[in-house]
């Protein structure tokens, strides 16, 4: 089976999302952010995982569990996973942290950090909630253009 190509966010893009939506501070553990950003590409490479939502679940779980930021790790994990999906043609929410399905997503993220759910289960929820994006906004295009293609 041929490997699919996706776009993945880099650490600077996650930092930019964090500064825009949570707080204008740097990660307290930048190496852990780099590790989280590399994780879905490593999973894709070493396990052959081709499901975008499973990769987004892994990305999100790693951001939350690596705890690279002082505060807001679950929130940035949701925002970053949403942007990762958007630059690949899907969305979890229309506006970051503002949609009605946020409660379900927030509860799922808590379940991941408390080890009640795996990254795979989170990816399945993402697949259930995600819809194709209907508009390529300038923000999405800018993140897509700066993303790593793999």
N, C-alpha and C positions, 0 to 999 in steps of 0.2 A: 504494500500500500504506500502510495506517495505521501510524503510529508506535506501538510498544509502550511502555508506561510501566514503568520499573524504579526501584528504589531504589538510591542510591549513597551510600557512606560519605563523611563529611566529614573534614577534617584532624583535628579534635578526637577523633573516634572512632578514627582510626588511632593517634593518640598514646595514647589510653586502652588500646588493644590492645597497643601496644608496652610501656607501663608495666606491664600485667598479665602479659604472657608473656615479655618479654625483659629490660628494665631500666627502672627508674623515672627516666629522663632525658628531656630534651627533644631534639627534632631539632636538629642543628647547622646545618642549612640549611632553615629552615621554609618559605621561598618555594618550594623544590624539592618539598617535600611537598605544598604547595598545588597546584603544577603537576601532580603525579602524580594527585592526587585529582580534578582537573578533566578530566584527559585522557579517560577513557572517555565522559564526557558530551559532550565536544567531538567525539570520534570518532563518537558516535551522531548528533550534530547535523549535522556537516559531511559525513560520508560516508554517512549513512543506515544504518549498521550496526545491525541489530536482534538479532543473536545475543548473548545474555547471556554465553556462555562466551568469545566473542571479546572482548567488552568487559572481562570479568574478566581475560583474558590481557593486554590492553593495560594495565589498571590495575596488575597485578602487575609487568609489565615496566618500567613507568614508575617504580614505587617502587624497584625494584632498581637501575635505571640512573641515576636521579636522585640516589641515595645521600644522602638527607636526614638519615639518622642516622649517628652515629659507627660503630656496629657493628650487625649483625643485620638488614641490609636485605633479604637473601634470605628470612630467617625471617619478618620482618614482612610481606613481600610475600605469602607463602603464607598467613599467618594472616588478613591483610586480604582477600585474594581469597576465601578460604574464607568469611569473614563476609559479604562482598558477595553471594556465592552463597546463603548461608543466609538472608539477609533477603529474597531473591527466591525461596526455596523449594527450594534444592538445597544439598548439602554435598559437600566434598571429603574431609573427615575427621570422625570422631566427636569426637576430642579434638585440640586444636592440638598439632602437632609430635609426636603420639604414635601414629599409625596405621601399619599395616604397609606401606601404599602410599606412605609418606613418602619412602622411598628413591628411588622413581621420580620423585616430585615434586621432591625435592631435586636430583637429577641434571638434571631439566629446567630448574630455575631456574639452575643453574650454566651450562647450555648457552645460556640467554638472555643472561646477563651476559657470556659469552665470544663472543657473536654467532654461535654455531653454530645457534641457533634464533631464530625471530622470535616476536613476541608472538602472531601468528596460530597458530603451531604450538603454543605453550603453551596457547592457548585450546582447540585441538582436543584436547589431552591432558586439560584440565579437563573437557571434554564427555564424554570417554571414561570418566573416573573418577567424575564426579559422580553422585550419586543424590538422589532427592527426599528432603527432610528428613521424618523420621517423627514429630518432636516439636518443637513451637514452644516452646523453653525461654524462661524469663523474660529471659535475656541476649539471645537472638535478637530477641525482641519489643521489648526496650528499644532495641537498635541499629536495628531496623526503624523504630520510632517516631521516632527522632532523625535518620534518614537523609534525604537529599535525594531527592525524587521527581521523576523526569525521564523 
